[in-house]
Amino acid sequence: MAYYRPPGPPPDPALVRSLTQQQQEMRQRVRHEPLAHEPRLIAGCDSSFPTPDTILSVFVVLKFPSLELVEKVYNYGPVDMPYVPGFLSFREAPNVIHAFAKLEHKPDVIMVDGHGIAHPRRMGIAAHLGVLLDMPTFGVAKQKLTGIFTEPGIERGSSEPLLDTKSGELIGEVIRSKDKVLPLFVSPGHRCDQATATRLTLACLKGYKLPEPTRLADYWAEEFKQEVR
């Protein structure tokens, strides 16, 4: 996800308390489990902010394992919530859900450009969306949000665990998706486990740093921006 981080005063403490409570309640609903069956359709999801007050969310749906593009949709709308660090999923999720509703082909699993449980309160955008949609989801992020790890080997496919800084709990995997490029941070969201998230990420690589679902979602986001400008 491409986040807009506007300058401004500190967030309202009451809002932060409310959002924290909501995340804690949603966290209790998160389940980590293998998929019920091998996916036939896999979606990629990405959001960006064309202006400080608007958001564009994109879904692409691909056949699996061929990765043939089946469908692409977007939703463009206003952003009602202010920027609050650590709670960006609340800023994005409403528009993402509007985009999801436009899909004619419902996927078996959603790969989200962002984090799953690799988040300080275990509720990154992939986990957040998974709970709201009651869909299997996992996150593939380009930057670390929290945790510690050992740098993986420089070869494609090398990986190392991403661990909680305090507890040592496994919260994701750090994966080298292409030789000698910066790694990706993969973590389960909802109704998906780490092994599945890692396996699907590797299965969706086609020579680029990003796996095809999120790479194409990002590509089409740039194309769709031309339509809304």
N, C-alpha and C positions, 0 to 999 in steps of 0.2 A: 504494500500500500504506500502511496506517495502522500505524505502528510503535510498539511500546511500548518506552520507553527507561528501564529501571529504574536507580536509583542503585546504586552499589556499588563494590567495589574494582576496580582495573585488571584487564583480562583476562589470563589465563595466557599468558605469552610463548610457551610451547610450542604452545598451541592456535592462537595467531595465526600462528606459522610454518607449522603444518600447513594451516590454511585458506588462507594465501597461496599455498602450493605447489599446493593443489588448484585454486585459481582460475587460476593460471598454466597448469596442465595443461589445464583446461577451455578457456581462452582459445585454445589452439592448435587446438581443434576447431571454433571458430566460423567460419562461412562467411557472407559477405555476397553475395547474389545476388538477381535478380528472382524473383518467384514463377513456378513452372512454368506456371501458368494463372491466370486471373482467379478469385478466390475465390467460391465459392457459399455457404459458411458462414464467418462470422467470429465468434470467441469473444472475450469480455471476461473478465478475471481480476482478482480483488482479494482481499486478505487483511486481516484486522484481528485485534486481540487483545482479546477480551471481558474477560479477566482476565490478570494477569501471567504465568500459567502455561498459558494455553490460546490456541488460534488457530482462527479460522474462515476458511476459504477458499471462494470462490464462483467458479463459472464460469457465464456465460450464453452461449448460442449464438444468433446472429441470421442470418437470410438476408441475403445481400448481392447487390444494393445496396439492397433494400427496407428492410432493418433491422427486419424483423418478428421478434419473439422466438419462438424455436423450443423452447428448453429452458433450464432453470436447475437447478443442483445445488449442494450445498455439502458440505463435510466439516469436522467440528469435532473437535479432538483436543488432546492435551497438547503443550506445547513442551518439548523435551528439551535444547535447546542454550541456553546463556546468551547474553545480549545482548553482541555484540562489534561496535563501530562499524566500518562498512565491509564487514561480512560478514553482513548481515541476510538475504541470500538463503538461506544455510544454515539459518537459523532458520525460514524459511517453506516452502522447497521441498518437504520431505517431505509436509506436509499438502496443499499445492497439487496434488501428483501424485496423492494419494488422491482428491481432488475430481475431477480430470481423468478418472480411471478410471471414475467413475460416469456419465460422459456416454454417452448412446446415439447422439448425433449428433456425430461427430468433425469438428471444424472444419478448414478449409484453412489458417487463420492465426490466431494468438492475439495480441490486443492486451492488454498487461499494464499494470496501474496501477503504474508504477515505471519504472526506467531500463533501457535495453539496454546499449550500450557507453559511454554517457555516465556513466562510473564511473571512479574513480581507477585501477583495474586492468582496466577494460573488461569487467567481469563483473557488471553489475547483474542484478536478478532476472529480467528478460526474457531476457537472454543465458543465464543459468544454467538457466532452465526450458527454453529452446530446445534446449540441448545435451542435457539429461537426457531430454527427450521426443523429440529429433530431429525437432522441428516448427518451421515458420516462426513466428517471434515478433518483436515489437517493443514498445518501451516508450513509454508516454505518462505523463509525470510532471508534477506540479503545482509542484515546486520543483527548482531546480538543485542538483546534487550536486557537479559539478566543471565547469571550463571557463570561457571568457569569451565574451561576445557583445555585439552592439549591440542596443539595444532596438528591436524591430520597430515598424512603424507601428501606429497605434491602430485601424485597420480590420480587420475579420475577414478572415482569409486572409493577412495580412502575415506575413512570416517573415524570419529572419536566421540565419546559420550559428552553431552552437555549436562553438567551437574549443578544442582542448587548450591549456592555459595556456602550456606550455613549447614544444611542437613545432609548434603551429598546425594540427595534424591535425583534420579534420572529424570530430566525434564525435556530432553531432546537429543538429537544427534547432529554433529557438525560434519558436513559431507562435502568433499571436493568433487564438484560436478564436471570439472574440466581440468586437464593438466595445468598446473601452475597458475590457477586463478584463485581469487579469494573464495572461501567456502560458503556454503549455504547452511542455514539453521532450520532444521526440520523437526517439528513436534506435533504430536496428535492434538486434535481439537476435541471432538465428541464422536462417540460410537466408532472409534478407530483407535488402534494401538500403535505404539512406536514402530514395531516391526513392519506393520502394513504401510505406515507413512514413509518409512525409509525405502521399502521395496518399490512402492509406486513412484516415488521421486526418481529413483534410479531407472526404472522402466520407462520413464517419460523423457529421458535425456536424448537429444538428437544432435549432439555436437556443439550446443550452446551452453552457456553457463546456467541459464534458467531452464527448468523442465518445460515442455511444450504447453501445458495448460496455462501456466502463469505467464510464460513468454508471449503467447498469442493474446492473452487477455490484455497485457501491457501494450502490445502492438495495436490492437483494435481500439484501445483507449485513446491512443494518439490520433487514430483515424477518425473516431467519433467526435473528438474535440473540434474537428473542423466543421462538423455539422451544427454544433451548439454555439459557435462563436458568431 
